[in-house]
Amino acid sequence: MLRKNQRKKYPGMSLVEMLVAISIFAIGMLGFTTLFVRSWRQNSYTMEMGETAMAVSQGVNKLVGYLREVRQGDNGAYPVVSADDNDLVVFSDYDQDGITERLHFYLSNGNILMGIRKPTTGMPKTYASGDASTVTIISHIVNDAATPVFAYYDSSYPEDSINNPIDTPATAPNVRLVRVDLYMNIDPNRPPDNVQIKTFVEMRNLNDHDRFTN
C-alpha cells in the first residue's frame, strides 16, 4: 500500500495576530519613548534652573560687595545718590583701582544692570550725567511691580519695624541698610516655580552703630 505523506502541523501566529502584536509593541515603544523624552527634558530643565540660580547667586554676591563698600564720591558727594524700588545709584570703588565710580543698579527687561561712570581726571573732580558703560550682572529676573528689587531701612531699624522699610524714593541720607529681593526663572510658564534670593546689605561707611551683620 501507498502511504500518504504525513506532515506535522506546528502551531504559529496568523498574519492578523502578528500585526496586532507588532502594533502593541509599537504603541508600547512610543509610550516609553515619550516618557523618556519628557523625563529627560524635565531633568535638563531642572539642571538648567539650578545652574541659573547659582549664576544669579554669584551676581548677587557681586552686587552685595559693591553696595557694602559705598563711600563718598571723589567730588565729595554723599555715598548714596538716589534710592528707589528698582533703581539705586551709589558711589563705590567697585574695581579696586583707587577711583570712586558712580554705580547705577537697575532692573531692565529681566536683567539687573550696572551702569558705570568714572569721575573726570582733572580738578575739581566731577561726574558727567548718565552711565558711560553698562554691564549685566544678573539675568532671568521675574520680579513684578508688587516685588521691588530694593528696599531701604534707616538707622532706627530693627527697633522701629513699623516705619521700615522706608518709603521710596528714599531720602538718600536716611538709607543705612538695603534689602535685595530677587525672583528668578528661566521660563515662568514651566515648573519648577520661581527661585527667590533675598539678602540684606549693610553699608559699612554709613553705619551709625554696629548692630547689623550680613
Secondary structure, 3 states (H helix, E strand, C coil): CCCCCCCCCCCCCCHHHHHHHHHHHHHHHHHHHHHHHHHHHHHHHHHHHHHHHHHHHHHHHHHHHHHHCCCCCCCCCCCEEEEECCEEEEEECCCCCCCCEEEEEEEECCEEEEEEECCCCCCCCCCCCCCCEEEEEECCECCCCCCCCEEEECCCCCCCCCCCCCCCCECHHHCCEEEEEEEECCCCCCCCCCEEEEEEEECHHHCCCCCCCC
